[in-house]
Each structure stands twice: as C-alpha cells, then as structure tokens.
Amino acid sequence: MSGPHKVAWLCEALLVSRSGYYAWQQRQRQPGPRAKENTRLRQRLREEFVRQRQAYGSPRLARALGCPGQRNRIARLMRQERLFARQRSKYRVATTDSRHASPIAPNRLPTVVVQRPDQVWVTDATGVLTGQGWLYVVALLDVCTRRIVGWATTRFISSKN
C-alpha cells in the first residue's frame, strides 16, 4: 500500500494490525514451504480429477495421489479449486424384472409397415408409487404419429386391512 494514505491509518480503518499486514505482505513475496506444496498439490489435483472423469471425491483422490492421510487437506484444496465430484444416482427405478423364466410375448406385427395415423395402436401400463399408494397408468399410443390417443389411471386398493 503506497500512496497518499499512511499504512497505520489504512490498517486502523480496516481493523487489521500493522504487524499482520506486514506479515501478509511478506508471505505474498516469499511463500512458505506449505504454501508451495499446496500450489504443487493443486496442480496435481486438477490433473488427476480430470483424468478420473470428475468422478473421484477427496478420499479416492487422496489415495490416487499417494497421500491417504491427508484427505481433509485434499478436500479443502478441492473446495478452493471448485472441484466437485459427480454424484452417482442413489436410486434406480426397477420397472420390470427381466430375469424371469416366463416366455417373452411375441411381436404380433413384425412385418406391418405403418403408413397413416390410426392404423396401429399400442398400449403400455406402469405403476407409480405415490404417498397414497400405488397409482396405475395405462396409455394408448398411435404408432404413426407417436401421440397418446387415450389414457386411464386407477388406484390399487389392497384387500388386506
């Protein structure tokens, strides 16, 4: 800080001690060994993070970089570099059980070429779990236009009480 204002006045206005300001100024000119190591580690972190397709968090990156005991340091440097691992989906919807011994329904229209609307309709049903129980949805689809021609919903009412 140089110019028309004295360092003492500026430090007082910013509520910073003069010794703290001069220590900060010295650290900027001549960083310590830990700051130098952090700079090198940040570069390695960025390279490894990209190499691992942005999927590794701090524990796995720490192991990959060969410093497993420094997970918190790696996490802090990742936050400073704004490196956030992509989250894997926690829930996967299981719509059907394809590992069954029952025969698969044959395609009844393997040779039909659809040329106009309302020539072939197909249907599908699915169940959706809601707060009130299962809701079943059935849709009727026109194969030519790929538009829904009709649909219906119904609640599953359990006979068990």
Summary of the structure (lengths in Angstrom):
residues: 161
radius of gyration: 32.1
end to end distance: 78.7
largest distance: 89.9
contacts: 296
relative contact order: 0.07
helix: 37%
strand: 17%
